[in-house]
């Protein structure tokens, strides 16, 4: 259990590559979400980890 919390603390300390305001980040994410819906299935599978990473960064 202690290891879990240590990893969690380390995870929260990771800083994004670039820092944008939350509003700008959300606007970009909404725009990407709309583009994401228009793509075909193979493109979605390639971009899914990146998309989830950005979404998680907003939630933290």
SVG drawing of the C-alpha trace seen along z (x, -y; Angstrom):
<svg xmlns="http://www.w3.org/2000/svg" viewBox="-17 -31 25 33">
<polyline fill="none" stroke="black" stroke-width="0.4" points="0.0,0.0 2.9,-2.4 4.4,-1.8 1.1,-2.8 1.1,-6.2 4.7,-6.8 4.0,-6.2 1.0,-8.4 3.0,-11.2 5.7,-10.8 3.0,-10.8 1.5,-14.1 4.9,-15.8 5.4,-15.2 5.0,-18.5 3.6,-18.8 6.0,-19.6 4.3,-22.9 2.0,-24.8 -1.0,-26.5 -3.8,-28.2 -6.7,-25.8 -9.1,-27.7 -6.8,-27.4 -6.0,-23.8 -9.8,-23.0 -10.5,-24.9 -7.8,-22.9 -9.1,-19.7 -12.6,-20.4 -11.4,-21.2 -9.3,-18.0 -12.3,-16.0 -14.4,-17.3 -11.6,-16.4 -11.2,-13.1 -14.8,-12.2 -14.3,-12.8 -11.3,-10.5 -11.5,-6.9 -11.0,-4.1 -7.3,-3.3 -6.3,-6.9 -8.2,-6.9 -6.2,-3.9 -2.9,-5.7 -3.9,-8.9 -5.8,-7.5 -2.9,-7.4 -2.0,-11.0 -5.6,-12.1 -6.1,-10.3 -2.8,-11.7 -4.0,-15.3 -7.4,-14.6 -5.8,-13.1 -3.6,-16.2 -6.6,-18.4 -8.3,-16.2 -5.3,-16.3"/>
</svg>
